[in-house]
Amino acid sequence: MKGDSENTALKKFLLALPLAGLAFLALIAFGIWGVALSYAVALAVAWDSAMAFFVFFGLSVLSAGFTVLVCVAFRNYLTKIYLDRYPRVKKETAPETHAAAESSSQTADTGSRIIKKKLLTPQNVGYALLVVAVILVIVAAALGCLDAKNWVTAREPYMTSKGYFAQSEPCEVSFPVSDYNLVSRVVIEIEDRTVVVKYADVNEISVSCYFFYEDEYVFSRSDSTLKIVRTDAPVADSALDEMLGIVFTPNKIERQVIVTMPLAYKDKITVVSENKIIYAKN
């Protein structure tokens, strides 16, 4: 008897696993819906861009439709499979009253009537939302969302109003190792960036980086010291700026400041940095 009950509990657990999976998918889809809708509104306000709005609004509608369909699948699995195999234990009820008997007889009579199929069902609502999402995506594509240049153009007024470039601008500057005095020390004062030092068969010191705003990096040479300083970023700390903070955040490549040193002066030039220095392998 104990073995039978354990087997039954295991079977019920395994049969309930799809319910847990469907519930998890519904939560993810619902979360995407909320985030995408929030960004659709935020971009419509900050960027004043119909293209960006339709992209994120289409994603939110798509997520809403998927959420509805997953909830329908959850209900169908619960009622038609799980509860069909393991029905709930019903409590004993009193004999049917006259009114209940009348109600059951009226229900039985419905077999003689034609029952019209409902069009407004949760499943149809989910399908309708998916169709609307496809239309919105087509509109966004027609507005040029597949071209990266259009995204730069869309955010340019917002970025410039905050003191930033519409997109990062690469920069490479070079300094001779010896003019009047030999450069013997390179001082790097940059926060929130990765310093990469590499040696090559060159005759000068070069610095490669990406500018996100005007004069982000300042280069100066005094006697035998070359100094690289990163200035403070423009203030962008409103709630909307925090929400759209990704446009102010460099990617892995843009975060690097690469300093190329002459191999011949490897032991003659000292590199000093507040951040950890990564020495590239030749």
N, C-alpha and C positions, 0 to 999 in steps of 0.2 A: 504493500500500500504506500509506504514511504517513497519507494522508488518511482511509483506511478505519479505521485504528486510532484516529485522533483522533475520528472520528465515533462509533465504538463507545464510547470513553471518555466522551464527552459524553452519549451515550444512557444509559450506566450511571449517570452522575452524576445526571441528571435523574430516572431511575427510582428512585434511592436517596433523593431528597429527601423523599418521604412517610415513609420510615423515620426520617429525622432529626426530622420533625415529630411523629411518634407517640412517639418516645423523649422529646422535649421535653415533650409533654403528660403522659406517664407520670411524669416527674420532678416536674412542677408538682403533679399530683394526689397523688403520694406525699408531697410537702412539706406540702400542705394537710392531708392525713391526720394527719401527725405533729403539726402545730401545733394542729389542732382537738382531737385527743385529749389533748394536754397541757393545753389550756385547759379541757377538760371536767373533768379531774381537779382542776385548780387551783380552778375555781369551785365544785366539789362540796366541796372542803375549806374554802375561804375564805368563801364565801357560804352554804354549806349549803342550796343551792337546787336542787331537782330540776328545775325549769323550765330553768335555765341549763345544767345538766348534759345534759339531753336535747337541747337545741338544738345544743350543740357536739359531743356524742357522735354525734348524727344526722349532722352534717356530716362527721365523721371516717369514719363507716361509708359514707356516700355517696362520699366521696373514695376510700376503699379499693375499693369496687365499680368505680368509674370507672377506677382504676389497673389493676385486673385485666382489665377489658374492653379497655383500650388496649393492654396487653401481649399479649392474645390477638390483637388486630388487627395488631399489629406482627409477631407470629409468622406469622400467616396471609399477610400481604403478603410477608414475606421468603421463605416456603417456596413459596407458590402462584403468586406473580407474579415476584418478582425472581430467585430461584434457578431458577424454571422457564424464564425467558428467558436467564439467564446462569448456567448450572449451574457448580458447582465443578469444577475440573480434578482428575480422579481419578488417583491413582498406579497404575501397573501392578501387578497382584497375581498371585500364583502361582495355578496351576489349583486348582479347588476340591478340597478333601480329601473323603474318604469321609464324614466326619461332617458337613461343610458341605452335601454333596449330600443327605445324609439329612434335614438340617434343612430344606433348601429343598423337598424332596418332602413333608415333613410340613406345611410352610406352604401348599403347593399344595392339600393335602387339606382345608384349612380351608374351601375353597370349597363343600364339600359339607355343612358344618355351618352352623347358624343362629347368626350373631354378634349378641349382644344389644348394644343401644346403651347406652353408659355414661351414667349420670345425673350422676355426680360428675365433672364436667369443669370446667376453669378458667372457661369461658364461663358455665356454669350457676352457679358460685360467685359470679361477678360479678353476674349477674342477681339472685341471692338476696340479696346485700348491698344492692343497690339497693332491693329490696322491704323489707328490714329498715329501711333509712334512711327510707323513706317512712313506715313505721309510727312510727318515733321522732319524725319531724317532726310527725305527727298528734298524738302524745302531748304534745309540747312546745306545740303550738297549743292543745290542750285545757287545758294548765296556765296558759295566758295569756301566751305569749311575744310575741303580737302587740300587746299593750297596753304602751306605754312606762312607764306607772305601775307595772306589776308588776316591771319591771327596777329601778326606783328602790327599791321596797319590798324586793326581794331583796338588794340590796347595802347597804341602810341599816345593818344591824348591823355589817358589816365596816367601812364608812366611818366611822361614829361611833366605833368602837373605835380608829381611827387619828387621831381628832381632826378629821375632815372632815364636812361636811354630805353628806347622801345625794345631793343635786344642788346645783348652784350657785344662789345666791340673788341676784337683781338688787337693786341699791341705787342710790338717787339722793339726793344731799344738796345743799342750796343754802346759799349764804352771801351776805348783802347786801354790795354793793361798798363802801358807806359806812355805818358806824354812828357811831363817834366819829372814826376815822381812815379815810382812803381806802385801800383795798387797792391797793398799787402793785407787789406782787411775789407770784408764785405759785411755790412751790418744790415739785417733785414728785420724791420719792425712792422709786421702785418698780423692782424688778428683774424681768426676765422678763415684762414687759408692754409693750404698745404705747400710747404717749401720743398722743391725737388732740385737737387744739385747734381749736375752731370758734367763729365769732363770729355772734351773732344779736341781734335787736332785743329784748333782755331787760334787766332792771334788776338782775340778780344773777348771781353765779358759781355754776354747778351742775356737779356731778361725777357721772357715771354709770359704774358698774362692777359687777362680779360678785364676790360673796364665796364662797370655797370652804371657808373655816373661820372660826371666831369671831374678830372683831377683825382680819381680814386687812388692812384699811385703817384708818388712824388719821388723822383730820382735826383740825387745830388752827390757831388764829389768834392771832398775837401782833403787836400793833400793826398795822403795815401789811403784814404778811406772812401769807399763807395757805399752810399746809404740808400736803402729802399724803404719807403714808409707808405703805409696804407692809411688814408684819411678816413674820418668818420663818415658813415653813410647818412644820406638824407633821412629825416624822420618820417616814418610811415607806420604809425602805431594806432590808428583808429580801428574800430571793430571791423570795418570793411577791409582795411588794409591787412589786418591780421588774417582775415578769411582768405584773401587773395595773395597771401604771403609767398606762394610758390613762384609767382612771377618775379619776385625780388631775390629768389634763392638760386645760387649758381649750382650747376650740375657738377659731377665729379671732375670733368675736364676743366670747366671754368673756375673751379676752386683751386686749381694748381697754379703756383708761380714757379716757373722753371728757370733756373739760373744755370747757364752753360759757361763753364770755366775752361781756360786753356790748359790742356794736359801738361804742357811744359812747366806751368806754374803751380802744379798741384800741391806741392809742399811749401810754396812761398806765399800763398794767399789763404787767410783764415776766414771762415764763414761763421758769423754769429747771428743767431736767430732766437726770438722768444719762443717760437714754435719748434716742434720736433722737425729735424731736417731728414729728408729721405735722400739717400745717395743712390742714384741710378747705377745699375750695373752696365758696364760697357760690353 
